[in-house]
């Protein structure tokens, strides 16, 4: 039985659906959901990342929890929340090992072939490398 699901959340419709699915599953299995929001810093390196984390991390975490409770009113009772920086696929895979996650839920965003080639696909990367069951929610 699934006890600890991980959801990558970016505010998109796909991630909202994935979050709702994970919450429903957690309720059925008396489990919990770990929600991770990954922000990518493309310029400025580690110094900019540290500054952004210090300045907006706490506020963004509160906003994110408010957003999640708008979807699921009792979300704070079922959710462990983390806001972090990095590459989404790498962060999600690292979270599995680091926090004993036994199931991963990700939202699927429809992109064309060119966009997948240029931007990559988090879901494809995670599906190829995850060592726990993965549910892709459409």
N, C-alpha and C positions, 0 to 999 in steps of 0.2 A: 504494500500500500504506500502511496506517495505521502510523505510527511513534510517535505520542505521543497517547495517549488521556487524557482528563480524566474523572474520576469525582467527583461530589458525594456525600459519604459522611456519613450522620447516625446510623449504627448500626442503622437499621431493616432489616427483612428485605429490603425492596426495594433498599436501597442495598448490602446484602451481595451480593445477586444481581447487581447492576450491577457491583460490584467484581470478582466472580468472572468475569463475562463479559469485562470489560476485560483481566484477567490472561490469560485463555485466548487472547484476540485478540493480546495483546502477545507471548505465547509463539510463536504462529503466524507473526507478522510480524517477530519479533526487535526489537520495540519496547519502549516503557516506558509506565508508567501514572502520571499525576499524580493523587493523591488529595487532595481539598480538603474539609475539614470546616468548615462555616460556622456560627458561633455567633451568635445574634441577641441584642443587648442592647436591651431595650425601655425601660428606665428608667435615668436617671442620666447619660446622655450620654457624651461622650468621656472624661471623667475616670474614670468607672466602667470603661469599656472598657479604658483604659490600665492600671488597677489589676488588673483581671481577667487581662489578658494577661500582666503581669509576674508575678503570683502563681501562676497555674495553667497558663499556656501550655506551658511545658516539660514539666510533669508530664502534662498532657492529651495532648500529642504522643506521649510515651512510651506512655501507656495506649492511644492510638489505634493505634500501630504494633504493640503487643502484640495488640490485637484483630484487626488485619489479618493478622498472622502466625498467629493461631489459625485463620483461614479458609484462608490460603495460607502454608504454612510458610516458603517462600523469598521472601515478599513484599518483604522489605527489599532484595533484589537487583534487583527490577523496579520499585520504587515511589519516586516523589518525593512527599513528604508536606508539606502545609501546613495549619495551623490558623489560621483568620482570623475576623474579625467583620464582619457586614454583612447585607445582604439576599441570600439564597442565589442567586436568579436573576441578580442584578447581578454578584455575585462570580464566578459561573461564566462568565458572558459576558466579564467583564474578564480572567479567566485565559486564555481562548482567545487573545486578542490579546497579552497580556503574555508568555506562555510558548511561543508557537508551537505550540499544540495543533492537531492536524489531525482530531480526532474527539472527540466528547463522548458519554459514556454516563451515563444517569440512570435511576434506578429509578422505577417507576410505583406510586403508592399509590392504591388505590381509595378515592375519597371520594364522598359524595353531592353533589348539585347545591348544596345549601345550604352545605356546608362549602367547596366550591370557590368559591362566591360570597363567602363571608366571609373565607376565608383566602387566596384566590388559588391559582394553580397554578404551581409552579416549572417543571414540564415544559412547560406550555402557553406560558409566557413565553419560555423558552429556545428552544423549537421555532420560535416566531414570529420570534426575533431572531438566532439563531445563523447564522454564515456558514460553518460546517463541518458535515459530516454528523453527525447526532444519532441515537443508538440509545436507544430507551426499552425497558428490560427489565422485563417483567412477572413 
